[in-house]
Amino acid sequence: MTTGSKKSKKAADNAAAVVERIGSWPEPYRSMGVRLHGIVMDSSDLDPRPWYGMPGYARGPGPVLVFFRHDDYMTLGLTEKATFIEDGNPDGLKPSSWFFTELDPPTEARIAAIVRDATQD
């Protein structure tokens, strides 16, 4: 097996593990997770991989930038390696996670924008 095909197999295994993890969640988190996975994949050039038991998304072997999980709510988060857009707030706080209970079109659009902004170079 060549190095390129090892990387391809690893990427495919990681993607399958993320999809399997999301599929193991109870409803309504499973459906939201499937949709979130699609939004992240459609909004970025990130690759899925398991990250601390959660779906994580990174550029190739680089650090995870975006992740999500479910608890009492669904949570979308950014790691410290993501790009943070200056929002003009006078304090030093940067928004890094959001929770929600449903995915409607405005929420989906906002998530797509967060992912795009967080993955800018």
C-alpha positions as a Markdown table, in Angstrom:
| # | Residue | x | y | z |
|---|---|---|---|---|
| 1 | Met | 0.0 | 0.0 | 0.0 |
| 2 | Thr | 1.4 | 3.4 | -1.0 |
| 3 | Thr | 1.6 | 6.4 | 1.4 |
| 4 | Gly | -1.2 | 8.1 | -0.6 |
| 5 | Ser | -3.5 | 5.1 | -0.4 |
| 6 | Lys | -2.8 | 4.8 | 3.4 |
| 7 | Lys | -3.9 | 8.4 | 3.8 |
| 8 | Ser | -7.0 | 7.8 | 1.7 |
| 9 | Lys | -7.9 | 4.7 | 3.7 |
| 10 | Lys | -7.3 | 6.7 | 7.0 |
| 11 | Ala | -9.5 | 9.5 | 5.7 |
| 12 | Ala | -12.2 | 7.1 | 4.7 |
| 13 | Asp | -12.0 | 5.3 | 8.0 |
| 14 | Asn | -12.3 | 8.6 | 9.9 |
| 15 | Ala | -15.3 | 9.7 | 7.8 |
| 16 | Ala | -17.0 | 6.4 | 8.4 |
| 17 | Ala | -16.3 | 6.6 | 12.2 |
| 18 | Val | -17.9 | 10.0 | 12.3 |
| 19 | Val | -21.0 | 8.9 | 10.4 |
| 20 | Glu | -21.2 | 5.8 | 12.6 |
| 21 | Arg | -20.9 | 7.9 | 15.8 |
| 22 | Ile | -23.7 | 10.3 | 14.6 |
| 23 | Gly | -25.8 | 7.3 | 13.7 |
| 24 | Ser | -25.5 | 5.9 | 17.2 |
| 25 | Trp | -27.2 | 9.0 | 18.8 |
| 26 | Pro | -30.8 | 9.0 | 19.8 |
| 27 | Glu | -33.3 | 11.1 | 18.0 |
| 28 | Pro | -33.6 | 14.1 | 17.5 |
| 29 | Tyr | -29.8 | 14.4 | 17.9 |
| 30 | Arg | -29.2 | 11.8 | 15.1 |
| 31 | Ser | -31.1 | 13.8 | 12.5 |
| 32 | Met | -29.6 | 17.0 | 13.6 |
| 33 | Gly | -26.1 | 15.5 | 13.6 |
| 34 | Val | -26.6 | 14.1 | 10.0 |
| 35 | Arg | -27.7 | 17.6 | 8.9 |
| 36 | Leu | -24.8 | 19.3 | 10.8 |
| 37 | His | -22.3 | 17.0 | 9.2 |
| 38 | Gly | -23.7 | 17.9 | 5.8 |
| 39 | Ile | -23.6 | 21.7 | 6.6 |
| 40 | Val | -19.9 | 21.4 | 7.7 |
| 41 | Met | -18.9 | 19.4 | 4.7 |
| 42 | Asp | -20.8 | 21.7 | 2.3 |
| 43 | Ser | -19.4 | 24.9 | 3.9 |
| 44 | Ser | -15.7 | 24.0 | 4.1 |
| 45 | Asp | -12.9 | 21.9 | 2.8 |
| 46 | Leu | -12.5 | 20.1 | 6.2 |
| 47 | Asp | -12.2 | 16.3 | 6.7 |
| 48 | Pro | -14.2 | 14.6 | 9.3 |
| 49 | Arg | -12.6 | 12.5 | 12.1 |
| 50 | Pro | -13.4 | 11.4 | 15.6 |
| 51 | Trp | -12.2 | 13.9 | 18.2 |
| 52 | Tyr | -12.6 | 13.0 | 21.9 |
| 53 | Gly | -15.6 | 10.9 | 20.9 |
| 54 | Met | -17.3 | 13.7 | 19.0 |
| 55 | Pro | -17.4 | 14.5 | 15.3 |
| 56 | Gly | -14.5 | 16.8 | 14.6 |
| 57 | Tyr | -13.4 | 18.5 | 11.4 |
| 58 | Ala | -9.9 | 19.4 | 10.3 |
| 59 | Arg | -7.8 | 20.0 | 7.2 |
| 60 | Gly | -6.1 | 16.7 | 6.5 |
| 61 | Pro | -3.9 | 15.7 | 9.4 |
| 62 | Gly | -4.0 | 19.2 | 10.9 |
| 63 | Pro | -5.8 | 20.2 | 14.1 |
| 64 | Val | -9.5 | 20.0 | 14.5 |
| 65 | Leu | -11.2 | 23.4 | 13.9 |
| 66 | Val | -14.9 | 22.6 | 14.3 |
| 67 | Phe | -16.8 | 20.0 | 16.3 |
| 68 | Phe | -20.2 | 19.2 | 17.5 |
| 69 | Arg | -21.8 | 17.1 | 20.2 |
| 70 | His | -25.1 | 16.4 | 21.9 |
| 71 | Asp | -26.0 | 16.6 | 25.6 |
| 72 | Asp | -29.3 | 18.2 | 26.7 |
| 73 | Tyr | -28.8 | 20.4 | 23.6 |
| 74 | Met | -26.8 | 20.2 | 20.4 |
| 75 | Thr | -23.6 | 22.1 | 20.6 |
| 76 | Leu | -21.4 | 23.4 | 17.8 |
| 77 | Gly | -17.9 | 24.5 | 18.8 |
| 78 | Leu | -14.7 | 25.9 | 17.5 |
| 79 | Thr | -11.3 | 24.9 | 18.9 |
| 80 | Glu | -8.5 | 27.4 | 19.6 |
| 81 | Lys | -7.0 | 26.5 | 16.2 |
| 82 | Ala | -10.0 | 28.0 | 14.3 |
| 83 | Thr | -9.9 | 31.4 | 12.7 |
| 84 | Phe | -11.7 | 33.9 | 14.9 |
| 85 | Ile | -13.3 | 36.9 | 13.2 |
| 86 | Glu | -12.9 | 40.2 | 15.1 |
| 87 | Asp | -16.4 | 41.2 | 16.0 |
| 88 | Gly | -15.8 | 44.7 | 17.4 |
| 89 | Asn | -16.6 | 43.8 | 21.0 |
| 90 | Pro | -14.8 | 45.9 | 23.5 |
| 91 | Asp | -13.9 | 42.8 | 25.6 |
| 92 | Gly | -11.4 | 40.0 | 24.8 |
| 93 | Leu | -14.0 | 37.3 | 24.6 |
| 94 | Lys | -14.4 | 35.3 | 21.4 |
| 95 | Pro | -17.5 | 33.3 | 20.6 |
| 96 | Ser | -16.5 | 29.7 | 20.4 |
| 97 | Ser | -19.6 | 27.6 | 21.0 |
| 98 | Trp | -23.3 | 27.7 | 20.4 |
| 99 | Phe | -26.1 | 25.4 | 21.5 |
| 100 | Phe | -29.5 | 24.9 | 19.9 |
| 101 | Thr | -32.5 | 22.6 | 20.1 |
| 102 | Glu | -33.6 | 22.6 | 16.4 |
| 103 | Leu | -32.2 | 23.2 | 13.0 |
| 104 | Asp | -34.3 | 25.6 | 11.0 |
| 105 | Pro | -33.2 | 27.5 | 7.9 |
| 106 | Pro | -31.9 | 30.6 | 9.7 |
| 107 | Thr | -29.9 | 28.4 | 12.2 |
| 108 | Glu | -28.5 | 26.3 | 9.3 |
| 109 | Ala | -27.4 | 29.5 | 7.5 |
| 110 | Arg | -25.7 | 30.9 | 10.6 |
| 111 | Ile | -23.9 | 27.6 | 11.2 |
| 112 | Ala | -22.6 | 27.5 | 7.6 |
| 113 | Ala | -21.4 | 31.1 | 8.0 |
| 114 | Ile | -19.7 | 30.2 | 11.4 |
| 115 | Val | -17.9 | 27.3 | 9.7 |
| 116 | Arg | -16.8 | 29.3 | 6.7 |
| 117 | Asp | -15.5 | 32.1 | 8.9 |
| 118 | Ala | -13.7 | 29.6 | 11.2 |
| 119 | Thr | -11.9 | 27.9 | 8.4 |
| 120 | Gln | -10.5 | 31.0 | 6.6 |
| 121 | Asp | -6.8 | 31.0 | 6.2 |
